[in-house]
Structure formats: structure tokens, C-alpha cells
Amino acid sequence: MKRIILFIAIVTTMATGSFAATDDIALYIKDIIADWGGGGGSANLETNSYTYKQYATNYWDIHDLYTDVYDRLEITFAQPVNYDNIHVTATYSDDTSTDSTITNGAIIHNLPFESDKTLEKIAVSHGWDGPSGEVTLYYDSIVVRAVDSTGQIGGMPVKSPKMGTGMANPILDFQFCADPTAVEYEGRLYVYGTNDHQQYEEGAESNTYEKIKSLVMISTDDMENWTYHGVIPVGNIAPWIQASWAPSIISKKMDDGSTLFSLYFSNSGWGTGVIQAKSPVGPWTSPLNTSLIDGSNPIVAGSGAIFDPGAVIDDNGDAWVAFGNGQGWIAKLNPDLHSFASDPVKLPSPFHFEANELNYINDTYVYTFNNDWSDHEPWTWGGTKPTACSMVYMKNSDPLQEDSWIYGGNDFKNPGENGLSYTNNHTHLHKYQDKWYLFYQMNMLEPSLGTKGGFRSIYVDEIEVDEQNVEIKECIPTLTGVKAIRNFNPCIPQYASTSAATLGILYKPTAEAGHMVATVGTTSITAPIPEEGIIEVRNVDFSKDCKYLKCRLKGNGSLSLRVDNRNSNDMLTINCDNSNWEEYLSALPKEINGIHTVYLILKGDVEFDTWQFVENASGSVGIISYERNNLSKKIYDLQGRPLSGIPNNKGGIYIVDGKKFICR
């Protein structure tokens, strides 16, 4: 549902794409980012004061605020400033800045912004010309003033670190999720993670995980545009659980020709649970009414939390799962994938903390885990001692022989070691389309959604793996992320839930598992609801004749098309006023050729399902109702998965002999 707060800002949208807000925006010391090795300053919420260290950069992340809308910063101090040369700096998206100095004894300070700029951050700091050591400032209010201010205070508009920037990380810019895992199915890569957003939506000041009982599903076939499939409601599927974190998924072809997807998860710290499905997006069921294993098992009892599973199927078709905290364990699974074929065996896991994972590379089992925050002394495993809270790997040709595991190395340091954010560490190593990728987590999306409570997001970068010698090189995390491995085809039906970036979009589930539709809204619990939503799709290949935009809408609102620049004029607009789903077709005013970025703009109370470019108006979608099992035709779902027939009693969109049909 759309997030509503008492002080919603009234927002309208100009042709430039900037927000013409009438309400001011308050900044709070709790949201200051201390960007100096984690020790740049500290907030005292009781006195509303902030202590700044010398040379530290402490700032508010406010990118995507436009200076034609917000013209100045106004600070009121609760106590007079008792220092010289305290600087207030506004930095813009073009890397220019406006700097001012607070007068000693000041009660109020104003910083005018440079016009026609986009704000990125506001910083308060002191350096070589300021007082030595720490300074403490006592604030009354910090307000970004709107040009047409009403004097009322609104929330910070939702932002995206990816929209229009070309950055590919994090893979979702609207949803907190962590602890990645992945499985490939029929050419697509499906990624799953802990739903940190569930904890965030409960209004928790910090992420303590106890409210999380769902997992996130996403997929891609190009590594840059991602389809959001919503969440798996694990708490409803398996009501006996305490929580659901840190998933790991494997799939296996069964004797009846179906594929069984088996997803393991941390049942809080107590145990490891499992749910299963015949599709990578569900529906999911619980084959057990208790954990697969937990602390009551006499073999693992007393060895720490029995959580953070990591599963793999080897080339023999045998399935294995690792788990544990403080001590790693491994066990072989039966063909049903939800029972053990052997008792758990200890894994060599020096300074073990969590985040177990298994891979199978060149007849070798590779075990990865996250080590603890200590200095790892003494280190007796050879090679280079790993850094604190980093990922290391071990390798072995026989996983049940504890003494034969060999230390491989430190393949992923804590992101904080590479100048990004420190957080707990969890990775997933995966080969997809002949490239190796490392999925990991950081909490750097938080400022975009107006929080600072340790809510994490999934990132991905390429990693070098020597398969012949089973050696994994260190992966360096980036905000840029990975490049697309193929272009995006706009001439086949595409989901509105597929994007490289979004801004002001909220996705709603449908009755079909994994099928989401887009609306205008925000997943932030503090931001005002925007008046428009933007879906950015990258690397769109207009190599075929694309003369019409076809889309499926319902509600009361509009969908507009922009190309290459989200702030450009609309190329076309489709207005919708229909309480039922309807297919709309609109001619492009000019021809589009080559590779482009497409922006789909939603306004009003409209729902957006699918879209496609077509060559002629006769390609419009048919609405059909028939005896589905009597069809002897080639049938696919919208992801291109072949179907034996259109499911009974299930409406949806299907490709029948190359044409798209809506089935009621």
C-alpha cells in the first residue's frame, strides 16, 4: 500500500521532471552520515547535538533535490556556535559546490544554493583552518527551504542512486534485501534474499531481524535489468517458523520431468528450514512442519546457531547443505531435498562467524564462510591471514573428510575495507552465461529511502575464478556494478516490474505467483508520495521496426514514454480510465533506431502490467476464453518458459504460437 504520513508534502511535477514542492524539508542529526572510516562523528539525540571530528566529512545525502525548487539551507542553533571556521557546504551533481562559514556566536546560518543545479549532499565540517579536535554543535532545526514555501515541513522525497546515473548497483533501488543466493532456470538467473524491508516497514530504528518472515525474489537475463517477483511469505507457508533469513536455493530435475526448487533458510538462529516449489517463483509449500535441522539435534547441539544454510548439487546429482555459526557443518541430502542422507559432519572453519555457502567447481567442493571480527590470531592455515568479517573459502574433493579441506584464500573483504560501508558480510558465488559473479550486501541504499538503521541491499560484481586450479581471486566491490551481457528486446512482452532503476514506483502482487504490477508510490515509510513514478529500462534494442507502444493498464491515470533522458518531453502519452485491465496501443511520433534507455512514466491512480513495441496496429492483443487443454499449440509464459498448456482456472498473459493473449 502507498506510504502515508501526517506531513505529506504536496508535490506536482514540472516538464523538467523536477519536483515543484511547496513544503520545506527538515534534516535530522540522526541521518548524518559520518563518512570517515566509520568514526567521523556522533549524534546525541537527547540534546539534538552532533560532535564533529576534525577533517571528518559528515553529511546529509539529499541527492535529487533541485535548486529551482529548493533555494537555501536554513540552520537554527539551540546554543550559539562557539567556534571559528565551521563550514557548511552544498555539493551538486556536477561535482561543484557552494561553501559558507558559520560566524562565531551565530544563532542562525543560511546557505543559498546555486541555481539550476541538482543537490547531492550537505556537509558540516571543520578542517585545517578550524578548531583542533572535536567540536559540538547544538541544533534547533535544519531546514531545506522551498522556493514557494508554505512554511510547513514535509519528508525527504524518495531517491534512487541508479536513476539516470548508469550505475548498476544495488540491483534493486526500492527494496532492502540481503544475504543473496541464486539459481538458473531456462536461461534466466533468479536471485533471492532476506527481506530487510519487512523489518524496516515495522518502523524499527535498527535492523534486528526478528520481524523478518519473508524472502525477496528477482530475476534477470541480462544482469542489468531486473524483474521484481515480490516476496515469498514464508511465515504464511510455514507458520511454525520464528523468522526467515539468509536463503540458499538449488534445483533438481525430477523423475516426472518437473523441476523441484528447494529453498533453505535460517529459521532465526535456532535452525535451518526448507520450502519447495515447482517454479522458481512459486507457489511455495513447506514439506515439513518443523526445521530441517535445529539446535535440538544431538550432533550439532551446543555448537552455535544452526543457521545460514548454503546448498549445492554436484555433478553426480547429489545435494549437500552447509550451515552453522561459530562452527560450520555439512550434510548430504536425500533426493527429496528435505531430509538428510547422512549425519552432519564438522567443517574446518577457523574464526567462523556465519554466511555458509557451497559451490562445486571442477570436481571440487568449495566451502565459503564469513569469519568473525577478531584479528584472527594465531593464523595457522597458511596463505594470507584474512581480514576481519571477510569471506574466505576452503576446497576439498570429499566433503565428509574434515581433515582434507584446504584453505583457499580471502575472496571478499568487508566492503568497508574498500572504502564503502562496513556491515555484516554474506556472499553468493555464481556462474551465469560463462561469467562468474559475486553477489554481496551493503547498506548504502539507506539514505535514498530516508533511514540509517542497518537495512541492507544486494550488489553484484564480476569475479575472477580459475576453474582449472579452483582458485578464486579477490572481488572488489563497486557502486558501478556489472555491464549488461545482452541487449534488451522491446519487441516481446515485458513486465512493468522489470527495470534497471525506478523512482516513485511501488509494486503490487497479483493472484499469479511472482507476477507484480507497477503503481505510483514509494516503499519509504517517511517520504511523501510522489505524483509520478519512473521506470528506467536500459540497453533497449530498437533494431526492429517499432512503430507502436502497446501496454496493459487499468485505473485512472496515464503512462508516458521518454527516451534517453528522464527529464525530456514526453514522446507519447496514453491516458487510461478503466476499472478493468485494458490493452492500449499508441503510435510513436517518430522512428527510434539503435540502443537506447527507455523511461516509462506513470501518473495518477493507474496500474501498469506489461508493455511491448510492435510494428503494426494489427499486433494488438486478443482477449480469449476457450477450452485450454484442447490447444495443440506452442505456448509460453511471459518469461519465455514453455508450457504444456494454459493452466486451468488461471487468468493471465500467455504467448500462443508467437502471439500474446490475455486469458480470462
N, C-alpha and C positions, 0 to 999 in steps of 0.2 A: 504494500500500500504506500501511497505517497506520504513522505515525511512532513508533518505539520508541527510548527512551533508557534508559541503565542506571539512572537515578534516577527512574523514573516515579513520580509521586505517585499514591497510592491515592485515588480520588475516588468519592464517592457523591453522589446528587442528592436534595435535600430537596424537599418540595412547593412551597416558595417559589421554587425554581429556582436558589438559591444553591448553591455548591459546599461540601460538608462535608468539607474536606480534613484529613488527619491529618499531612501533611508540611509543613514550612516552605518558604518561597520565598526564595532568595538573589537579591540585586540586585548588579549589577556596574557598575563605573565606565565600562566601555566602552559601556554602554547609556544613559548620562546624555544627555539632550537639552539642548544649550546653546541656549536659545531667546532670544537677544538679538542680533538682526541677524547671526547666524552666528558671533559672537565671544564667547559667554558664558563660555567656559572650555575647558580642555583636560585630557585624561586621559593619565597616564603609566602604561602597563600594566606596565612593569618594576618600578616601585616601588609599584604599586597606589595611586597618589595622584591627586588631582584638584585642579587650580588653578582657583579661582573668581574671576571679576572682580566688583568691587563693583557692586551694583544689578542684576547679571545674574540671570535666572531659569533655574536649572539643575535639571532634574527627571527623575524616572523616570516614564514613562507606565505606570500599573498599573490603568487603569480596569477595572471589572467584578470587583473583589475586594470581598467582603462582610465588614463588620466584625463580623457574628455568627459568622464563620468565622475571620477573621484579626484579632487584637485589639491588636497592637502592632508597632512597628518597633524593632529592637534593633541598634545600631551599636557595633562594637568597633574601636578605633583602634590602629594599629600603633605610632604615636607619640602622646604626649599632645598634645591640642589646645592651641595656644599663642596663642589669640586670645579676645577677648571678643565677645559678642553675635553668634555664628554661629547662625542659625536653622534649625530643621528643621520643615517644615510639611506636614501631610497635608491634601489638598483632596478634597472629596467631590462626588458627582454633583449635589447640590443647591446647589452653589457656597458651602457653608460650609466651614470649615477648622479644624484644630487646630494650634496653633503652640507650639513649645517652643524654649528657648535652651540651647545646649551650654555647660556650665561650662568656664571656662578651666582647663586641666590635665586635662580628662576623658580617661579611657581607654575608658569605655563610656557610651553615651547611649541612653535608652529614650523612645519617644514612644507613649503609649497612644492608640488610636483611639477616636473617639466611637462608641458602639454604634448598631446599626440604621442604618448608613449604607453607601453604596457608594463605595469608594475610586476616585479618578480619577488622582491623581498624588502623588508625594512629592518635595519640593524641599529642597535645602540651599542657603542663600544668606546674604549679608550686605548690609545697606543703609546708611541714614543713621546708625544707631546703632552700626555695626560698624567694624572697622578700615578705613582708607583703602587703596585699591588692591587688589591681588590677595592671596588667601590660599590656602595649600596644605594640604590635609588628607590624612593617610596612613591608609588603611583596612586593617583586618584582615578584617572581614566586615560585611556589611549584610544583615540577615535580617528578613523579614516573618514573624512567629511565628503559627502556627495556634493556635486555642483548645485543640484536642485534640492538641497537638504530640507527634509521636513522636521529635522531635529529628533526624529525617532531613531532608535538603534535596531538594526537588523543583523542577521547572521552573515558569515562569510560565504559568498557563493561557492558552490562546488567547483572543483578544478580538475584538470587532467594533466599529468606530466607528459602525456603522449600526443594529445590532440594537436595536430599541425606541427609537431616537432620532429617527426621522423624516428623518434625513439621507439623501440620495441619492448622495453621493459617498464613496469611489470606486465605480464601477459594479460591481466585484467586490470583496468584502471578504475573500476567501480565497486569491486568486491574484495574484501580482505579474505585471503585464504593462504594456507601454508602446508608444510610437510608433503611435498609433491610425490606423486607416483604416476606411472603411465603404462598404457598398453596399446599396441597397434592392432587395428582390425579393419580389414578390407581397404587398406590404403590410407586410412585416417589414424592420427595419433590422438588418443583420448587421455587426458590428464585429470587427476583427481587430487583434492587437497582438503585439509582441515578447514572447516567453515568458521574462521575467526570472526566473520561478520555477525554470526549469531550471538556471540559474546558481546560484540560491540553494540548491537541493537538493543541489548538488555540495559544499556546505559552504564556499563561498568567503566570505572575510571581507568582500570588497567586490565590487561588480558590475563585472567587467572584460569581460563579454560573450563571451569566446572559447568558452565551452561551450554557447552557445545554438544549437540546431539544430531549433527547433520554434516554431510560432506559435499563438496563442490565438484561439479562435472563440467569439463570444457573439452573441445576438440579442435583439430586443425589438419589441413593437408598441405599448408604452405609455410607454416612456422611464424607467420606474422599476422594473419587474420585468424581470429579465434571465435568459435561458436560456443556460446554460453548455453549449457543444457540445464542450468538450475542446480538445485541441491537434492541430495538423497536424504530423506527424512528418517535417518537411522533409528531415532527414538520411537517413531511410529512402527517401523518394520520390526524392530527388536525391542519391545518395551521393557525388557529386563535389564537393559544396559544402564550404566552410570553416566557414560559420556562416549563420544566417538571422535578420536583424533587419529592423526598420522596413518593414513591408509596405505596399503600396498596391494596391487592388483595383478593377477595373472589370468590367462585364458587357456582353455584346452578344448580341442575338438573331441566330441563325444561319439560313442558308437552309433548313435541315431542320426549322426550328421550335423547336429546342432553344436554350437559353441557355448561352453559354460564359462562365465566370468565369475571369478571368485575374489572378493574384495575383503581383505583383512584390515582390522582397525584396532586401535588402542581402546579398550573398554575402561576408560580412565587409566589410572596407574595399576589397577587391580589385575587386568587380564588382557587377552587378545581375543576379539570376536571376529565373526565372519558373516557376510551376507553374499548372496549369489543371484545371478540373473542370466538370461539367455540373450541379452543385448547389452552393449556397453553402457547404455543409458537407462537400463531397467525395463520394466519394473523389477524391483529387488525383493527378495524374500530372505527370511532367516531360516537356515536349515537346522539350527539348534535353538534351544531355549535357555542357553547359558553360554559362557565364553568357551572358545575352543580350548583355551588353557588359561589358568589364573593362579593366584598365589596359594590356592588350596592344593595344587599338585605337589605331592611329597618330594618329587625330584628337584623342582625349582623353588620350593618354599624357602623363604628367608634370603633369597639372592637378590632382592631389589624388586622394582616394579616389573611386571611381566607384560611389557607393552612395546610400542613402536615396532610392529612387525615389518619384515622385508621378505618377499616371496619371489621365487623363480621356478621356472620349469626348464630342466636341462634337455639336451638333445636326445636323451633316451625317453623323454616324456614323463620323467619322474619330477614330482613337485616337492619343493623344500620351503620351509619358512624359518626365519631367524627372529629373535625377539630378546628383550631384556633391558635392564638398566643397572649399571654397576657391574653386571656380568652378562655377557652375550651367550645365547643358546641357539641351537639349530635342531630341527627335527624334520624327518621325512613325512610327507603326507600320503594318504591313500588316494586312489583315483577319484574318489568323490570330492576331494579337495577340502573337506571339512572334518576330517578325522586323521589321527596320527597312525602312520605305519610303523613308527619306532619311537622309543622314548627320547626326550630331548637330551642333547649332548652339549657340554660346555664348549664355547668358542674362546680362543685366546683373544682377549680384548683388553689390552693394557690401558689403564686410566679410562675405562669405558664409562660413558655417560648415557647415551641414547641413540636414536636415529639409525637403527639397523637396516641394512639393505643387502640383497643378494643379486649378483649377476652371473651369467655363465658365458665365458669368452674362451674360444679355442680349447675346448675340453677342460677348462679350468673354472672352478668355483671362485668367485670374487666376493668377499665379505667386506662391506663398508660400514663404519660406525662413527659416531661423534664422540670425541674424547672430552674429558672434563676441563674445568677452568684452571687447573693447577699448573705448576711449572714442569710436570712430567719427569720428575727426578725420583729415583735414578732411571735412566732410559737404557734398557739392556737388549733392545730388539734390533739393533743395527740400523744402518741408514741414518737419515737426518731426523732428529727428535721433532715431533710435531708441535705446532704452536697450540696455544690454549683454545679450547672449544672449536677445534677444526675437524675435518673429515679425513680419515685415514682408511687404507684398505689392506686386507690380507688376502692371500691366494693359496689354493690347495686343489689337488686333483681328487681327494677323497674327503668330503666334508665331515665325515663322522670320526676322522682321526685327528684328535685335538692337537697332538704334538707335531703334526706335519704342515701346519699353516705357516706361511712365510710372510713377513711384513713387507708390504709393497711400497708404502710411502704416504706422504701428506698431499692428497689430491685437491683439497679445497680448504683454504684457511678461512677463519671467520671473516666475513666481509669487512668488519672494522679494521682488520689488518691491512686492507687495501684501500683505506680512505673512505669507506662507505659506513653503513650503520652496524654497530655491534648488536647481535641478537643471538638467541639460541640457534643452532645450526642443524639443518636437515637437507639432504640432497637426494636426487634420483638420477642415476646414470642410464642413458637410453640411446640406442642406435636407431635412427629413423632415416629412411631413404639414403642409406650409405654415409650418413654423417652421425657423429657422436655428439650428444648434447648433455649438459648437466643442468638439471632443474634445481633451484635452491630458493631460499626465502630471505627477505629483508623486511624492515618496517618503514620503508621510505615513501610509501603511498600515503601515510597517515596525514601529513599536512594538507593534502589535496581534499581530504574528506573531513578536515577540522577536528582531528584528535591526535593524541600523543600518549596512547595507553599501551603500546607494545602490540598493536594489531598488525599482522604480517601479510605479505603478498608474495606470490610466486614469480620468480625471474628465471630466465634461461639464457645460457651462453654456450657456444661451441666449446668442446674439449677434445684434446688430442689423446687418442688411445692407440697404443701399439698392440694390435691384436696378436701378432705373431709371438711376441715375448710377454704378452699380458702385462703391459706396463701402462699406467695412467698418468699423464702429465698433469701438473697443477693447472686448474682452471682459474682465470682471473675474472671476477665479477665486473659487469659493466651496466650502466644505465642504457647504453645504446642497444644492447641485446643482439639478436641474430638477424640476418637478412632472409628475405623470403626465398624459398627454394624453387618456387614456380610462380607464374603469374596467376591472377585471379580471373576466373571465367564469368563474365556478367551475363552470358547468353544461356545459362541454365538457371533454374530456380534457386534462389539464395535466401537463407533465413535473415530476418532483421536482427536476429541475435548473433550474427557474425560481424565482427568488427576488428579493426586494428586499434581503434580508440573510440571513446564515447565521451559525451559531455551532456549532462542533463537528461540521461536516459535511465529509465527504470524498467526492468524486465519482469513480466508476469508469466507464471506457468499456465499451461493448457492441460486438458484432460489427457493428452498424449505424453508419455514419459519422455523427458528430455527435450520437449518442444516448448520454446519460450517465445513470447511476442513482446514488442517494444512499445513503451509509452513514454510520455514526458514525465520526468520526476527525478528523484535523487535518492541514493542509498545512504546519504549523510543524514545523521539524526539531529544535526544542528543547523544545516544550511537552509536557506529559503528555497522554495520550489521554483525552478526556472520556468520561463514561459516557453522556451523552445528546447528541444533535445537534438543532439547532433550525433550521427553515426558516421565514422570515418572508415572507409574500406580502401586499402592500398593495393598498388600494383594491378589495377584493373585493366585488362587487356581488351581494347576495342579493335581487334584485328578483323572482326566480322562486321557485317552491316548491322548497326544498332540504330534503329530509327524510332523506336517506341520504348517508353518505360512502362512496364506492367507491374502493378503492385496490388497487394491484398490488404485492405484496410477495413476498419469499422469504427464507428463513433462519430464525433463531431469535431473536425479539425482539418489539418492539411499536411501533406508531405511535399517538400520541395527538393529539387536537385541542384547541387552546386558541384563544380569540378575544379580540383587542384587548390582552391583557396576557400576555406570555410567562411570567410568574410566577404566573398564576392556576391554579386547579384544572383538571384535565383535563375537557373536556366529554364526551369519549368516548375509549376506548382499544381498539385492535384488536390482538390477540395473534396472532403468526404462528409456526408451527413446521412448515416445509415446505421441503424441499430444492429444489423446483421453483417456478417462478412461479405464483402463485395470485391470483385476484381475490377481494377481501373486500368485504363490504357491511355497514355498521353504521348503525342508526337514530340520528338526533340526539335527545337527550333533550328538547330544546325547540326552538321555531321561531327562526330567525335572519332578521332583516329589515334592509335598509339596507346601507350601505357599512361594511366592517369590515376589520381586519387579521387575517389567519389565521396561526396558528403550528402547524406540523406537527412533532411531537416524536418523534424516533427513539431507541430504547433497544435495547441488545443487538446481536447479530451479525445484523442484518437489512439487506436491500437493498430500496430503495424506488424504484419506477419511475414510475408515473403515479397521478393522483388526479382525482376529479370528484364534484360533488354532483348527486344525481338526485332526482326526485320520488317514484318508487315502486320497490319491490324488483324489479319485472319488467324494469327497465332494466339488469339485470346483463349483464356482457359474455359473449358467446358465444365458444367456442373452436372454430374451424372448420378444416377441411382439405379443399380442393377443387381442381378444375382452374381455376386463377386466370384464365387468358386467356379463358375462356368466359363471364366475367361481363360482362353489359351493364348495369352499374350505375354510379352516381356514386360515385367512390372518391377519398378524400383521405388524406394522411398526417396526423399529429397536429399539424402546423403549419398545416393548412388548405390545403396545396398540392394542386391537382387532379392525379390520376394517371390514366394511360390504363388501368392495371390494376395488380394487386398484383404486385410483382416476383417473378419465378421464383426458386425456391431461396433465398428470403429471408424468414425469420420476422420478425414484428414486429406492431405495432398499427396498424390502419387504420380509417378511417371509411367504411362501406359503406352507402349510402342513409340517412345520418344516424345509423347505429348503429355502435358501436365493436366491432371484432372482433380477437381475437388469432389470428394465422395462424402455424401451425407449419410 
